[in-house]
Amino acid sequence: MRKAGAVARKPGGAARGPRLFAALPLPGSLRHELFAASGAIARLLPSSVFRRVPPENLHLTLRFFGPEGGPVDRERIAALLRERLEACSPGPLTLKAAEVSAFGSLRRARIVWVRLTEDGVPEGDPGRLLPLQRGVESVARDLGLPPETRPFVPHVTLGRLRVPSRLSAGDLDAARPRAPDAAWSSGFEAGEFGLFASVLRPAGAVYERLERFPLTRG
């Protein structure tokens, strides 16, 4: 059996390395609730239109680096990320799941996602998450990758629609749990992020955590 970090090969094509990305992991209780929410949304749509992200793959992406090869080298990325953390040491983050929304528009939704907010940070304050993401973005620049032109929106992707579909704000809001003890409405501490490899399997993408980066100095 090939390891998750091994090179995948298209039938009759050239070898393709795994896609590398930096991301914050989520606690299991929140991932369970997010997956339940994507199930509620799937029931509103025609069969097979909404492709849900499996619970084990739910995370907050900080930056995609692309397929491994050339400048996208896992050891170089890991070394640069450690340098950035040595310089800033942002400390742990307290994050909370907020509203459910869609990229594209509610009339022609293509991706359904949940916004994450940094708990206790007033509006206009960058907090700790945004400087962390900017540090990760600077690593991509050092590798010679094109800069990310879209503003950073902290979110977790719940699923993708195979065809653009209409959704209502009320339906999306109804998908979130309302129990007072739900993990959704409680903040969680993110004390580290990771460098991950994504390898496409017949059953879907498999993520392997290659490196861990604590947000506080030991």
N, CA, C and O of each residue as an XYZ file, in Angstrom:
872
protein
N       0.853     -1.201      0.000
C       0.000      0.000      0.000
C       0.881      1.240      0.000
O       1.845      1.317      0.761
N       0.557      2.208     -0.847
C       1.352      3.426     -0.916
C       1.003      4.346      0.234
O      -0.170      4.483      0.580
N       2.002      4.983      0.836
C       1.767      5.905      1.930
C       1.036      7.140      1.427
O       1.062      7.453      0.236
N       0.370      7.852      2.369
C      -0.412      9.029      1.980
C       0.452     10.102      1.358
O      -0.028     10.877      0.531
N       1.726     10.164      1.741
C       2.590     11.190      1.191
C       3.270     10.789     -0.100
O       4.052     11.560     -0.657
N       2.973      9.560     -0.594
C       3.630      9.097     -1.798
C       3.059      9.801     -3.022
O       1.999     10.424     -2.964
N       3.786      9.687     -4.136
C       3.365     10.335     -5.367
C       2.224      9.565     -5.993
O       2.285      8.341     -6.114
N       1.174     10.282     -6.393
C       0.050      9.678     -7.097
C       0.325      9.773     -8.589
O       1.023     10.684     -9.035
N      -0.214      8.841     -9.364
C       0.012      8.824    -10.800
C      -1.316      8.653    -11.518
O      -2.080      7.739    -11.208
N      -1.593      9.527    -12.474
C      -2.789      9.385    -13.282
C      -2.585      8.248    -14.268
O      -1.469      8.053    -14.750
N      -3.647      7.479    -14.587
C      -3.512      6.418    -15.584
C      -3.013      7.000    -16.902
O      -3.634      7.899    -17.469
N      -1.884      6.478    -17.384
C      -1.344      6.946    -18.643
C      -0.731      8.324    -18.583
O      -0.392      8.891    -19.621
N      -0.575      8.890    -17.369
C      -0.068     10.258    -17.246
C       1.191     10.305    -16.423
O       1.715      9.276    -15.996
N       1.676     11.519    -16.204
C       2.898     11.704    -15.437
C       2.601     11.684    -13.950
O       1.467     11.901    -13.523
N       3.648     11.419    -13.164
C       3.489     11.398    -11.721
C       3.119     12.784    -11.217
O       3.583     13.791    -11.750
N       2.290     12.828    -10.197
C       1.857     14.098     -9.619
C       2.035     14.026     -8.116
O       1.537     13.106     -7.466
N       2.752     15.008     -7.562
C       2.997     14.998     -6.134
C       1.763     15.384     -5.346
O       0.821     15.946     -5.906
N       1.753     15.091     -4.049
C       0.623     15.504     -3.205
C       0.558     17.016     -3.093
O       1.582     17.691     -3.201
N      -0.621     17.549     -2.881
C      -0.793     18.985     -2.673
C      -0.491     19.310     -1.220
O      -0.982     18.635     -0.315
N       0.305     20.331     -0.996
C       0.684     20.723      0.356
C      -0.094     21.970      0.768
O      -0.340     22.858     -0.048
N      -0.476     22.027      2.039
C      -1.161     23.210      2.555
C      -0.939     23.313      4.054
O      -0.686     22.315      4.727
N      -1.037     24.530      4.567
C      -0.949     24.789      6.007
C      -2.360     25.012      6.531
O      -3.162     25.691      5.891
N      -2.664     24.444      7.692
C      -4.027     24.544      8.214
C      -4.042     24.384      9.726
O      -3.145     23.786     10.320
N      -5.099     24.941     10.333
C      -5.387     24.744     11.754
C      -6.361     23.582     11.895
O      -7.421     23.604     11.269
N      -6.039     22.568     12.694
C      -6.992     21.479     12.928
C      -8.124     21.931     13.837
O      -8.010     22.939     14.535
N      -9.222     21.175     13.824
C     -10.394     21.473     14.646
C     -10.630     20.342     15.635
O     -10.284     19.196     15.350
N     -11.216     20.644     16.801
C     -11.543     19.574     17.747
C     -12.617     18.651     17.176
O     -13.449     19.067     16.370
N     -12.582     17.390     17.609
C     -13.501     16.395     17.079
C     -14.965     16.737     17.296
O     -15.795     16.474     16.426
N     -15.298     17.325     18.452
C     -16.697     17.653     18.733
C     -17.232     18.672     17.734
O     -18.374     18.562     17.290
N     -16.423     19.657     17.380
C     -16.859     20.663     16.416
C     -16.952     20.060     15.018
O     -17.885     20.363     14.274
N     -15.998     19.215     14.657
C     -16.056     18.575     13.348
C     -17.332     17.744     13.206
O     -17.946     17.721     12.140
N     -17.724     17.069     14.275
C     -18.954     16.277     14.264
C     -20.171     17.172     13.995
O     -21.041     16.819     13.199
N     -20.225     18.315     14.653
C     -21.369     19.222     14.466
C     -21.356     19.864     13.078
O     -22.412     20.056     12.476
N     -20.179     20.193     12.572
C     -20.089     20.763     11.237
C     -20.548     19.758     10.184
O     -21.218     20.121      9.216
N     -20.187     18.508     10.379
C     -20.604     17.479      9.418
C     -22.109     17.253      9.490
O     -22.753     17.022      8.467
N     -22.670     17.319     10.691
C     -24.124     17.211     10.829
C     -24.813     18.373     10.117
O     -25.863     18.188      9.501
N     -24.230     19.571     10.199
C     -24.798     20.733      9.514
C     -24.765     20.547      8.001
O     -25.724     20.897      7.314
N     -23.674     20.002      7.478
C     -23.613     19.773      6.030
C     -24.635     18.728      5.604
O     -25.135     18.772      4.480
N     -24.952     17.778      6.501
C     -25.990     16.803      6.200
C     -27.356     17.455      6.099
O     -28.153     17.095      5.234
N     -27.635     18.414      6.980
C     -28.911     19.125      6.939
C     -29.039     19.918      5.635
O     -30.125     20.001      5.060
N     -27.937     20.495      5.174
C     -27.966     21.253      3.915
C     -28.148     20.305      2.730
O     -28.869     20.622      1.784
N     -27.495     19.146      2.782
C     -27.621     18.184      1.687
C     -29.060     17.735      1.491
O     -29.472     17.449      0.367
N     -29.831     17.670      2.575
C     -31.226     17.234      2.478
C     -32.112     18.270      1.776
O     -33.234     17.957      1.378
N     -31.616     19.493      1.624
C     -32.384     20.541      0.954
C     -32.176     20.528     -0.556
O     -32.892     21.216     -1.284
N     -31.214     19.761     -1.031
C     -30.809     19.812     -2.432
C     -31.100     18.489     -3.132
O     -31.245     17.457     -2.477
N     -31.187     18.517     -4.463
C     -31.368     17.264     -5.202
C     -30.235     16.282     -4.902
O     -29.120     16.681     -4.566
N     -30.539     15.018     -5.028
C     -29.562     13.977     -4.737
C     -28.295     14.158     -5.571
O     -28.364     14.464     -6.762
N     -27.165     13.970     -4.951
C     -25.837     13.988     -5.580
C     -25.357     15.372     -6.004
O     -24.318     15.474     -6.656
N     -26.077     16.447     -5.656
C     -25.628     17.787     -6.029
C     -24.571     18.296     -5.062
O     -23.603     18.934     -5.476
N     -24.752     18.018     -3.773
C     -23.884     18.574     -2.735
C     -22.872     17.526     -2.305
O     -23.245     16.470     -1.795
N     -21.590     17.814     -2.510
C     -20.513     16.896     -2.120
C     -19.947     17.365     -0.788
O     -19.247     18.376     -0.720
N     -20.254     16.624      0.269
C     -19.855     17.031      1.617
C     -18.390     16.702      1.876
O     -17.859     15.714      1.367
N     -17.751     17.546      2.675
C     -16.389     17.274      3.124
C     -16.468     16.298      4.295
O     -17.201     16.561      5.248
N     -15.737     15.178      4.256
C     -15.778     14.232      5.374
C     -15.311     14.894      6.672
O     -14.492     15.812      6.636
N     -15.824     14.436      7.818
C     -15.467     15.091      9.085
C     -13.978     15.109      9.365
O     -13.472     16.071      9.943
N     -13.261     14.058      8.964
C     -11.817     14.019      9.248
C     -11.043     15.031      8.405
O      -9.881     15.309      8.704
N     -11.658     15.590      7.358
C     -10.979     16.552      6.497
C     -11.344     18.004      6.795
O     -10.854     18.910      6.121
N     -12.189     18.238      7.783
C     -12.601     19.608      8.104
C     -11.472     20.332      8.841
O     -10.926     19.813      9.815
N     -11.125     21.535      8.370
C     -10.014     22.284      8.946
C     -10.119     23.739      8.492
O     -10.944     24.076      7.643
N      -9.285     24.581      9.058
C      -9.179     25.979      8.645
C      -7.892     26.140      7.844
O      -6.796     26.080      8.400
N      -8.028     26.342      6.549
C      -6.858     26.498      5.678
C      -6.220     27.867      5.878
O      -6.908     28.888      5.893
N      -4.907     27.876      6.030
C      -4.142     29.119      6.101
C      -3.528     29.482      4.751
O      -3.455     30.657      4.392
N      -3.088     28.469      4.005
C      -2.509     28.727      2.676
C      -2.312     27.414      1.936
O      -1.769     26.462      2.497
N      -2.751     27.353      0.668
C      -2.396     26.253     -0.221
C      -1.057     26.583     -0.865
O      -0.827     27.705     -1.316
N      -0.176     25.585     -0.902
C       1.107     25.761     -1.573
C       1.125     25.104     -2.948
O       1.952     25.460     -3.787
N       0.234     24.158     -3.192
C       0.157     23.507     -4.493
C       0.825     22.146     -4.488
O       1.322     21.698     -3.455
N       0.841     21.473     -5.663
C       1.455     20.141     -5.747
C       2.941     20.195     -5.422
O       3.643     21.123     -5.824
N       3.402     19.209     -4.705
C       4.813     19.174     -4.331
C       5.682     18.975     -5.562
O       5.367     18.169     -6.438
N       6.768     19.712     -5.617
C       7.683     19.652     -6.745
C       8.247     21.030     -7.004
O       7.545     22.027     -6.833
N       9.499     21.107     -7.412
C      10.126     22.415     -7.637
C      10.239     23.163     -6.326
O      10.738     22.610     -5.347
N       9.782     24.425     -6.281
C       9.909     25.214     -5.050
C       8.991     24.739     -3.935
O       9.209     25.061     -2.767
N       7.954     23.965     -4.295
C       7.015     23.485     -3.274
C       7.603     22.201     -2.679
O       7.226     21.088     -3.045
N       8.526     22.398     -1.764
C       9.247     21.300     -1.121
C       8.890     21.292      0.360
O       9.018     22.314      1.034
N       8.446     20.157      0.869
C       7.940     20.110      2.243
C       8.995     20.502      3.277
O       8.675     21.171      4.260
N      10.226     20.102      3.070
C      11.262     20.435      4.055
C      11.570     21.934      4.052
O      11.776     22.531      5.109
N      11.600     22.532      2.876
C      11.859     23.974      2.813
C      10.686     24.751      3.406
O      10.894     25.719      4.139
N       9.457     24.340      3.099
C       8.289     25.014      3.665
C       8.319     24.923      5.186
O       8.097     25.920      5.873
N       8.592     23.730      5.716
C       8.620     23.540      7.165
C       9.688     24.418      7.813
O       9.455     25.008      8.868
N      10.862     24.503      7.177
C      11.942     25.330      7.742
C      11.546     26.804      7.767
O      11.808     27.499      8.748
N      10.914     27.287      6.690
C      10.499     28.690      6.640
C       9.396     28.981      7.653
O       9.388     30.046      8.269
N       8.470     28.048      7.829
C       7.404     28.249      8.816
C       7.982     28.329     10.231
O       7.525     29.131     11.045
N       8.976     27.506     10.518
C       9.608     27.570     11.843
C      10.296     28.918     12.041
O      10.255     29.483     13.134
N      10.921     29.428     11.000
C      11.564     30.752     11.098
C      10.548     31.835     11.439
O      10.803     32.690     12.287
N       9.388     31.792     10.771
C       8.356     32.801     11.026
C       7.852     32.714     12.468
O       7.643     33.739     13.116
N       7.662     31.509     12.962
C       7.167     31.342     14.325
C       8.197     31.778     15.348
O       7.846     32.315     16.399
N       9.465     31.549     15.046
C      10.513     32.014     15.949
C      10.485     33.528     16.058
O      10.765     34.096     17.114
N      10.140     34.176     14.944
C      10.152     35.637     14.921
C       8.941     36.246     15.622
O       9.056     37.295     16.254
N       7.754     35.580     15.513
C       6.549     36.238     16.037
C       5.933     35.523     17.239
O       5.383     36.184     18.120
N       6.009     34.186     17.300
C       5.430     33.412     18.403
C       4.058     33.976     18.808
O       3.937     34.560     19.885
N       3.023     33.813     17.967
C       1.754     34.503     18.191
C       0.986     34.063     19.431
O       0.173     34.829     19.950
N       1.223     32.854     19.915
C       0.451     32.360     21.048
C      -0.818     31.660     20.592
O      -1.219     31.801     19.436
N      -1.463     30.901     21.489
C      -2.663     30.147     21.113
C      -3.819     31.065     20.731
O      -3.911     32.201     21.197
N      -4.703     30.548     19.870
C      -5.867     31.286     19.396
C      -7.121     30.685     20.004
O      -7.208     29.468     20.166
N      -8.088     31.517     20.341
C      -9.403     31.024     20.740
C     -10.373     31.362     19.625
O     -10.653     32.532     19.362
N     -10.881     30.329     18.972
C     -11.740     30.497     17.802
C     -13.137     29.976     18.090
O     -13.342     29.142     18.973
N     -14.094     30.487     17.325
C     -15.490     30.089     17.505
C     -16.163     30.029     16.135
O     -15.935     30.891     15.287
N     -17.000     28.998     15.923
C     -17.777     28.904     14.689
C     -18.895     29.936     14.719
O     -19.527     30.151     15.753
N     -19.133     30.575     13.573
C     -20.155     31.620     13.487
C     -21.195     31.221     12.440
O     -21.725     30.111     12.483
N     -21.489     32.132     11.491
C     -22.582     31.878     10.564
C     -22.194     30.934      9.438
O     -21.016     30.771      9.120
N     -23.214     30.312      8.836
C     -23.041     29.494      7.638
C     -23.290     30.393      6.434
O     -24.244     31.171      6.433
N     -22.458     30.300      5.425
C     -22.608     31.141      4.253
C     -22.223     30.345      3.010
O     -21.972     29.142      3.081
N     -22.179     31.034      1.871
C     -21.861     30.370      0.606
C     -21.010     31.279     -0.252
O     -21.230     32.489     -0.293
N     -20.042     30.703     -0.934
C     -19.280     31.429     -1.939
C     -20.019     31.330     -3.266
O     -20.673     30.326     -3.550
N     -19.910     32.359     -4.062
C     -20.681     32.499     -5.280
C     -21.759     33.521     -4.964
O     -21.562     34.719     -5.167
N     -22.873     33.062     -4.480
C     -23.959     33.873     -3.940
C     -25.018     32.892     -3.480
O     -24.961     31.715     -3.833
N     -25.990     33.356     -2.694
C     -27.064     32.459     -2.275
C     -27.926     32.039     -3.461
O     -28.574     30.993     -3.416
N     -27.939     32.846     -4.522
C     -28.715     32.482     -5.716
C     -28.000     31.411     -6.536
O     -28.634     30.557     -7.156
N     -26.661     31.474     -6.528
C     -25.866     30.503     -7.300
C     -24.696     30.026     -6.435
O     -23.530     30.273     -6.740
N     -25.043     29.344     -5.362
C     -24.030     28.881     -4.412
C     -23.173     27.788     -5.038
O     -23.674     26.908     -5.738
N     -21.869     27.863     -4.772
C     -20.944     26.831     -5.266
C     -20.225     26.130     -4.120
O     -19.906     24.946     -4.219
N     -19.966     26.859     -3.027
C     -19.286     26.292     -1.858
C     -20.023     26.774     -0.617
O     -20.315     27.962     -0.481
N     -20.323     25.848      0.285
C     -20.960     26.199      1.554
C     -19.898     26.129      2.643
O     -19.128     25.171      2.710
N     -19.862     27.144      3.491
C     -18.802     27.229      4.487
C     -19.308     27.855      5.774
O     -20.380     28.459      5.819
N     -18.505     27.693      6.819
C     -18.793     28.277      8.128
C     -17.659     29.228      8.482
O     -16.486     28.859      8.428
N     -18.016     30.440      8.842
C     -17.010     31.417      9.247
C     -16.503     31.089     10.651
O     -17.270     30.667     11.517
N     -15.210     31.287     10.861
C     -14.615     31.191     12.193
C     -14.197     32.589     12.622
O     -13.626     33.346     11.837
N     -14.482     32.920     13.857
C     -14.083     34.215     14.403
C     -13.138     33.995     15.573
O     -13.180     32.958     16.235
N     -12.287     34.979     15.818
C     -11.372     34.902     16.954
C     -12.080     35.489     18.173
O     -12.411     36.674     18.201
N     -12.301     34.666     19.151
C     -13.101     35.050     20.315
C     -12.409     36.150     21.115
O     -11.205     36.090     21.364
N     -13.190     37.159     21.516
C     -12.680     38.217     22.370
C     -11.888     39.287     21.657
O     -11.309     40.152     22.314
N     -11.840     39.260     20.324
C     -11.091     40.267     19.566
C     -12.080     41.290     19.022
O     -12.971     40.920     18.258
N     -11.954     42.556     19.387
C     -12.891     43.573     18.904
C     -12.751     43.811     17.407
O     -11.708     43.530     16.818
N     -13.803     44.327     16.806
C     -13.802     44.614     15.372
C     -12.690     45.613     15.040
O     -12.504     46.613     15.734
N     -11.965     45.319     13.973
C     -10.857     46.179     13.566
C      -9.521     45.775     14.142
O      -8.481     46.219     13.656
N      -9.523     44.934     15.178
C      -8.282     44.437     15.776
C      -7.848     43.191     15.011
O      -8.661     42.282     14.842
N      -6.599     43.109     14.538
C      -6.171     41.926     13.776
C      -6.073     40.663     14.613
O      -6.030     39.561     14.066
N      -6.038     40.811     15.950
C      -5.932     39.639     16.807
C      -4.638     38.875     16.557
O      -3.595     39.467     16.277
N      -4.721     37.552     16.661
C      -3.541     36.710     16.433
C      -3.645     35.894     15.146
O      -2.628     35.514     14.567
N      -4.877     35.622     14.697
C      -5.054     34.764     13.530
C      -4.565     35.433     12.252
O      -3.855     34.810     11.464
N      -4.936     36.693     12.038
C      -4.551     37.367     10.809
C      -3.035     37.517     10.679
O      -2.503     37.242      9.603
N      -2.310     37.940     11.728
C      -0.846     37.983     11.601
C      -0.243     36.603     11.335
O       0.743     36.484     10.607
N      -0.838     35.555     11.928
C      -0.342     34.201     11.661
C      -0.516     33.862     10.190
O       0.408     33.356      9.553
N      -1.699     34.140      9.648
C      -1.947     33.822      8.241
C      -1.015     34.626      7.340
O      -0.533     34.113      6.331
N      -0.762     35.873      7.695
C       0.139     36.696      6.890
C       1.560     36.139      6.916
O       2.278     36.201      5.918
N       1.959     35.596      8.061
C       3.278     34.972      8.137
C       3.378     33.753      7.250
O       4.403     33.532      6.604
N       2.296     32.941      7.211
C       2.273     31.769      6.336
C       2.266     32.208      4.879
O       2.927     31.596      4.039
N       1.523     33.264      4.579
C       1.500     33.801      3.210
C       2.894     34.261      2.783
O       3.275     34.097      1.624
N       3.648     34.832      3.711
C       4.993     35.302      3.371
C       5.910     34.137      3.011
O       6.848     34.305      2.233
N       5.645     32.962      3.570
C       6.421     31.771      3.200
C       6.172     31.432      1.733
O       7.105     31.107      0.999
N       4.907     31.509      1.309
C       4.595     31.249     -0.099
C       5.312     32.232     -1.008
O       5.783     31.862     -2.083
N       5.396     33.490     -0.575
C       6.109     34.499     -1.378
C       7.590     34.137     -1.481
O       8.191     34.249     -2.550
N       8.174     33.701     -0.362
C       9.592     33.329     -0.375
C       9.865     32.148     -1.298
O      10.966     32.009     -1.830
N       8.857     31.299     -1.485
C       9.006     30.156     -2.393
C       8.854     30.565     -3.850
O       9.098     29.765     -4.754
N       8.448     31.817     -4.080
C       8.248     32.281     -5.444
C       6.856     32.016     -5.983
O       6.626     32.122     -7.188
N       5.909     31.666     -5.090
C       4.548     31.403     -5.534
C       3.801     32.721     -5.729
O       4.115     33.706     -5.061
N       2.819     32.758     -6.630
C       2.035     33.987     -6.817
C       1.307     34.351     -5.529
O       0.826     33.460     -4.829
N       1.215     35.629     -5.202
C       0.511     36.027     -3.980
C      -0.972     35.719     -4.077
O      -1.551     35.742     -5.164
N      -1.583     35.431     -2.939
C      -3.026     35.227     -2.870
C      -3.694     36.584     -2.991
O      -3.453     37.475     -2.176
N      -4.531     36.744     -4.002
C      -5.151     38.045     -4.258
C      -6.470     38.226     -3.508
O      -6.909     39.358     -3.305
N      -7.106     37.132     -3.094
C      -8.382     37.264     -2.387
C      -8.136     37.536     -0.906
O      -7.188     37.000     -0.332
N      -8.964     38.350     -0.288
C      -8.812     38.596      1.154
C      -8.965     37.296      1.934
O      -9.731     36.413      1.548
N      -8.234     37.193      3.024
C      -8.318     36.004      3.869
C      -9.629     36.030      4.648
O      -9.895     36.966      5.403
N     -10.444     34.994      4.457
C     -11.703     34.829      5.190
C     -11.582     33.543      6.000
O     -11.644     32.458      5.420
N     -11.412     33.623      7.314
C     -11.266     32.396      8.113
C     -12.544     31.570      8.029
O     -13.600     32.012      8.483
N     -12.457     30.370      7.452
C     -13.656     29.561      7.267
C     -13.308     28.085      7.165
O     -12.160     27.703      6.942
N     -14.334     27.277      7.334
C     -14.250     25.828      7.149
C     -15.218     25.469      6.035
O     -16.407     25.775      6.127
N     -14.727     24.824      4.984
C     -15.586     24.408      3.879
C     -16.383     23.172      4.290
O     -15.811     22.156      4.685
N     -17.719     23.270      4.192
C     -18.593     22.139      4.513
C     -18.834     21.241      3.310
O     -18.986     20.028      3.453
N     -18.871     21.836      2.128
C     -19.124     21.035      0.933
C     -19.159     21.897     -0.309
O     -19.205     23.125     -0.237
N     -19.136     21.224     -1.459
C     -19.123     21.899     -2.749
C     -20.302     21.401     -3.578
O     -20.664     20.225     -3.528
N     -20.887     22.308     -4.332
C     -22.026     21.971     -5.166
C     -21.560     21.687     -6.590
O     -20.826     22.481     -7.178
N     -21.978     20.580     -7.129
C     -21.560     20.208     -8.482
C     -22.150     21.138     -9.527
O     -21.551     21.352    -10.581
N     -23.313     21.687     -9.244
C     -23.914     22.715    -10.107
C     -24.350     23.858     -9.203
O     -24.847     23.604     -8.106
N     -24.181     25.115     -9.625
C     -24.613     26.236     -8.789
C     -26.093     26.097     -8.433
O     -26.915     25.778     -9.292
N     -26.426     26.337     -7.170
C     -27.785     26.114     -6.689
C     -28.214     27.262     -5.785
O     -27.386     27.950     -5.189
N     -29.532     27.452     -5.699
C     -30.088     28.503     -4.848
C     -30.236     27.979     -3.415
O     -30.749     26.882     -3.196
N     -29.789     28.761     -2.463
C     -29.960     28.464     -1.047
C     -30.511     29.714     -0.373
O     -30.332     30.826     -0.870
N     -31.169     29.530      0.741
C     -31.676     30.691      1.476
C     -30.881     30.874      2.752
O     -30.365     29.912      3.321
N     -30.786     32.124      3.198
C     -30.081     32.412      4.446
C     -30.751     31.687      5.610
O     -30.071     31.233      6.531
N     -32.079     31.577      5.576
C     -32.795     30.886      6.644
C     -32.458     29.407      6.703
O     -32.298     28.849      7.789
N     -32.349     28.761      5.532
C     -31.999     27.337      5.494
C     -30.587     27.107      6.025
O     -30.344     26.150      6.760
N     -29.668     27.978      5.655
C     -28.292     27.834      6.133
C     -28.213     28.040      7.643
O     -27.524     27.298      8.342
N     -28.915     29.040      8.134
C     -28.899     29.314      9.569
C     -29.535     28.171     10.352
O     -29.105     27.866     11.465
N     -30.557     27.536      9.776
C     -31.234     26.442     10.481
C     -30.357     25.204     10.602
O     -30.654     24.325     11.412
N     -29.287     25.111      9.822
C     -28.429     23.924      9.853
C     -27.535     23.880     11.084
O     -27.056     22.811     11.461
N     -27.305     25.029     11.715
C     -26.407     25.047     12.866
C     -27.145     24.570     14.122
O     -28.336     24.841     14.276
N     -26.452     23.864     15.017
C     -27.098     23.382     16.246
C     -27.422     24.523     17.198
O     -26.720     25.533     17.239
N     -28.483     24.351     17.954
C     -28.933     25.396     18.873
C     -28.773     25.019     20.345
O     -29.055     25.839     21.220
N     -28.336     23.818     20.630
C     -28.205     23.395     22.026
C     -27.203     24.291     22.745
O     -26.162     24.624     22.179
N     -27.501     24.690     23.993
C     -26.596     25.602     24.713
C     -25.215     25.012     24.957
O     -24.246     25.751     25.132
N     -25.116     23.677     24.971
C     -23.813     23.050     25.213
C     -23.127     22.638     23.912
O     -22.148     21.892     23.946
N     -23.621     23.109     22.772
C     -23.023     22.724     21.487
C     -21.617     23.288     21.363
O     -21.341     24.411     21.786
N     -20.733     22.487     20.775
C     -19.359     22.945     20.534
C     -19.348     24.142     19.598
O     -18.434     24.965     19.645
N     -20.359     24.240     18.752
C     -20.466     25.328     17.781
C     -20.448     26.688     18.472
O     -19.801     27.623     18.000
N     -21.161     26.791     19.589
C     -21.259     28.092     20.249
C     -20.204     28.292     21.325
O     -20.223     29.304     22.026
N     -19.287     27.346     21.466
C     -18.224     27.461     22.464
C     -16.892     27.711     21.755
O     -16.624     27.125     20.707
N     -16.089     28.549     22.309
C     -14.774     28.777     21.739
C     -13.862     27.578     21.980
O     -14.029     26.858     22.965
N     -12.900     27.362     21.088
C     -11.916     26.295     21.281
C     -10.530     26.894     21.088
O     -10.349     27.828     20.307
N      -9.577     26.361     21.792
C      -8.210     26.865     21.705
C      -7.432     26.095     20.650
O      -7.371     24.866     20.672
N      -6.842     26.838     19.733
C      -5.953     26.257     18.726
C      -4.524     26.579     19.142
O      -4.080     27.723     19.042
N      -3.812     25.560     19.609
C      -2.460     25.771     20.109
C      -1.378     25.447     19.104
O      -0.192     25.608     19.391
N      -1.780     24.985     17.909
C      -0.805     24.639     16.887
C      -1.472     24.625     15.521
O      -2.698     24.565     15.419
N      -0.657     24.681     14.474
C      -1.160     24.409     13.137
C      -0.230     23.392     12.505
O       0.779     23.011     13.098
N      -0.567     22.957     11.311
C       0.222     21.900     10.699
C       0.462     22.127      9.223
O      -0.237     22.907      8.576
N       1.467     21.433      8.695
C       1.684     21.323      7.260
C       1.131     19.973      6.850
O       1.525     18.944      7.399
N       0.213     19.968      5.881
C      -0.485     18.759      5.471
C      -0.196     18.446      4.009
O       0.119     19.329      3.211
N      -0.315     17.155      3.683
C      -0.276     16.694      2.293
C      -1.637     16.106      1.957
O      -2.197     15.336      2.737
N      -2.163     16.467      0.805
C      -3.435     15.935      0.320
C      -3.155     15.052     -0.886
O      -2.597     15.508     -1.883
N      -3.548     13.782     -0.790
C      -3.340     12.827     -1.876
C      -4.700     12.331     -2.339
O      -5.523     11.921     -1.521
N      -4.941     12.365     -3.632
C      -6.227     11.940     -4.179
C      -6.265     10.424     -4.298
O      -5.431      9.821     -4.973
N      -7.237      9.818     -3.637
C      -7.480      8.382     -3.702
C      -8.772      8.134     -4.479
O      -9.532      9.075     -4.710
N      -9.040      6.886     -4.891
C     -10.312      6.602     -5.562
C     -11.528      6.999     -4.735
O     -12.552      7.401     -5.288
N     -11.420      6.890     -3.408
C     -12.554      7.232     -2.543
C     -12.559      8.710     -2.142
O     -13.475      9.157     -1.452
N     -11.551      9.468     -2.566
C     -11.484     10.881     -2.203
C     -10.108     11.244     -1.673
O      -9.205     10.408     -1.644
N      -9.950     12.497     -1.253
C      -8.660     12.988     -0.771
C      -8.367     12.460      0.631
O      -9.257     12.382      1.477
N      -7.112     12.102      0.859
C      -6.619     11.690      2.177
C      -5.596     12.723      2.620
O      -4.683     13.060      1.866
N      -5.746     13.228      3.847
C      -4.826     14.233      4.374
C      -3.867     13.587      5.368
O      -4.275     12.829      6.247
N      -2.595     13.901      5.209
C      -1.571     13.436      6.148
C      -0.884     14.658      6.749
O      -0.425     15.539      6.022
N      -0.815     14.707      8.076
C      -0.106     15.814      8.724
C       1.388     15.498      8.705
O       1.836     14.497      9.264
N       2.144     16.376      8.048
C       3.582     16.169      7.891
C       4.378     16.789      9.032
O       5.369     16.220      9.489
N       3.935     17.972      9.492
C       4.659     18.709     10.528
C       3.657     19.396     11.448
O       2.556     19.751     11.027
N       4.048     19.579     12.704
C       3.260     20.341     13.677
C       4.049     21.582     14.066
O       5.271     21.529     14.207
N       3.340     22.710     14.242
C       3.975     23.959     14.610
C       3.254     24.564     15.802
O       2.218     25.205     15.622
N       3.763     24.383     17.009
C       3.140     25.007     18.194
C       3.163     26.516     18.069
O       4.113     27.091     17.539
N       2.109     27.156     18.562
C       2.001     28.603     18.472
C       2.642     29.326     19.651
O       2.665     30.556     19.692
N       3.166     28.557     20.616
C       3.909     29.146     21.725
C       5.275     28.481     21.813
O       5.430     27.309     21.470
N       6.239     29.222     22.264
C       7.577     28.660     22.424
C       7.599     27.728     23.613
O       7.004     28.009     24.654
N       8.305     26.596     23.444
C       8.328     25.593     24.489
C       9.103     25.966     25.706
O       9.183     25.181     26.651
